[in-house]
Structures are given as C-alpha cells and as structure tokens.
Amino acid sequence: VRVLIRPRFGDFLYTHYEYQQMLADIRHFSQAGADGVVIGSLNTDGTLNEAQIGGMVKAAGNIGITLHRAFDVCADPIAALEKAAGMDTILTSGQEADCLLGSKLIRHLIQVSADMLKTENISGKPTILVGGGVKSSNIAEIAKATGAYAFHLSGKKLCSSGMQYRNE
C-alpha cells in the first residue's frame, strides 16, 4: 500500500506549513508500515521542487517513493524524469487528461528512462506507472500504444443507493 501525501486539492505549490505537515504524514505512514508514499511538489515555474521532494524522500526512509501526477503538470517532463531518477515510480497520463491521449509521451518517457539506466550508470530507473483513463477494457490497447507494463486504475464500482434527492 502506497499512501498519497497531499495536504489539499489543487496545485502542487506548497507553503512551508503544508510541507511540514506532509513531512509529518510521511514519517507517520513510514513508521506505520506503508510500503511507500506518493509525493510531489513544484516550484512556481513548473519545475520539480527538489528541496521539498528531497526532504520528503529523506522522511520516507527506506520505503518506496512514487512521484504523483504533479509530474503531469510540470513544465518539462524530460527534465523532471531526470531529476526523479532516485524514485522508483512516476505516475503519469503523459501530461494529458487521458493516458491514451498522452501515449506518445509515455512511450518516450519509458525509452528515456531505459536510456538513463544504460548511460548514466544509475542503480535503478523509475518505473513509468500509467494512470488516467486506464480500464480493464482498454489496458491492452494502452500497453501496446505505450510499451508500459505498470498501470494504475480505480477498482471502484458505482452503486446506486435509495437516495431520491440529489444535488449534483
């Protein structure tokens, strides 16, 4: 189980207070036995906030680290991929609302990640975890379009209740 660490909905530019809360949450879940945490933080210019992310990685200790979809709204996904080389997973829809629309970028990210492993003598590369529109009915198509082997999808089933009044 990997725990999403986000103090609020919205963008990924965090105040000092929000960052401190995230560090406390990461330490808590790490000590509680989570397999990993899902994190991310951006600067005002859309680059990864390496200082905050580095602090979060340190707070996590030896558990897994996934860079969440802050990656999908960063200014330069290749630069972000290179900066995230120490993380084990990057969750992305290819910077699109749907991963099929982002399949070209996802395929490119997977290739760049593999090339990094070969040329930069790093001990590991991040797995590109495809999310955003993945369903059992299209996962084979997504795998073919992207070359990916790791997928994130919702396992929910919507069920109606007896509620008659709904204010959607």
Solvent accessible surface area in square Angstrom, and as a share of the most:
residue,aa,sasa,rsa
1,V,131,0.75
2,R,90,0.33
3,V,30,0.17
4,L,104,0.52
5,I,4,0.02
6,R,73,0.27
7,P,47,0.30
8,R,84,0.31
9,F,191,0.80
10,G,37,0.35
11,D,85,0.44
12,F,23,0.09
13,L,80,0.40
14,Y,13,0.05
15,T,80,0.47
16,H,135,0.60
17,Y,163,0.62
18,E,25,0.11
19,Y,30,0.11
20,Q,72,0.32
21,Q,72,0.32
22,M,1,0.00
23,L,17,0.09
24,A,47,0.36
25,D,43,0.22
26,I,0,0.00
27,R,106,0.39
28,H,110,0.49
29,F,66,0.27
30,S,27,0.17
31,Q,154,0.69
32,A,74,0.57
33,G,59,0.57
34,A,16,0.12
35,D,91,0.47
36,G,0,0.00
37,V,0,0.00
38,V,20,0.11
39,I,0,0.00
40,G,0,0.00
41,S,0,0.00
42,L,13,0.07
43,N,54,0.28
44,T,122,0.71
45,D,95,0.49
46,G,14,0.13
47,T,62,0.36
48,L,13,0.06
49,N,22,0.11
50,E,95,0.43
51,A,86,0.66
52,Q,22,0.10
53,I,13,0.07
54,G,39,0.38
55,G,21,0.20
56,M,0,0.00
57,V,56,0.32
58,K,173,0.73
59,A,17,0.13
60,A,0,0.00
61,G,51,0.49
62,N,163,0.84
63,I,34,0.17
64,G,14,0.14
65,I,12,0.06
66,T,5,0.03
67,L,0,0.00
68,H,6,0.03
69,R,80,0.29
70,A,0,0.00
71,F,0,0.00
72,D,15,0.08
73,V,93,0.53
74,C,8,0.05
75,A,72,0.56
76,D,71,0.37
77,P,19,0.12
78,I,48,0.24
79,A,39,0.30
80,A,5,0.04
81,L,0,0.00
82,E,87,0.39
83,K,120,0.51
84,A,3,0.02
85,A,23,0.18
86,G,82,0.79
87,M,11,0.05
88,D,57,0.30
89,T,16,0.10
90,I,0,0.00
91,L,18,0.09
92,T,0,0.00
93,S,0,0.00
94,G,3,0.03
95,Q,54,0.24
96,E,80,0.36
97,A,95,0.74
98,D,44,0.23
99,C,0,0.00
100,L,55,0.27
101,L,130,0.65
102,G,3,0.03
103,S,19,0.12
104,K,178,0.76
105,L,40,0.20
106,I,0,0.00
107,R,118,0.43
108,H,92,0.41
109,L,0,0.00
110,I,41,0.21
111,Q,93,0.41
112,V,23,0.13
113,S,2,0.01
114,A,27,0.21
115,D,54,0.28
116,M,6,0.03
117,L,68,0.34
118,K,153,0.65
119,T,109,0.64
120,E,96,0.43
121,N,144,0.74
122,I,49,0.25
123,S,127,0.82
124,G,34,0.32
125,K,66,0.28
126,P,1,0.01
127,T,35,0.20
128,I,9,0.04
129,L,32,0.16
130,V,0,0.00
131,G,0,0.00
132,G,17,0.16
133,G,32,0.31
134,V,10,0.06
135,K,116,0.49
136,S,102,0.66
137,S,102,0.66
138,N,20,0.10
139,I,56,0.29
140,A,80,0.62
141,E,99,0.44
142,I,0,0.00
143,A,33,0.26
144,K,167,0.71
145,A,38,0.30
146,T,0,0.00
147,G,40,0.38
148,A,8,0.06
149,Y,161,0.61
150,A,19,0.15
151,F,45,0.19
152,H,93,0.41
153,L,81,0.40
154,S,70,0.45
155,G,86,0.83
156,K,150,0.63
157,K,170,0.72
158,L,156,0.78
159,C,105,0.63
160,S,108,0.70
161,S,78,0.50
162,G,74,0.71
163,M,108,0.48
164,Q,178,0.79
165,Y,152,0.58
166,R,123,0.45
167,N,130,0.66
168,E,182,0.82
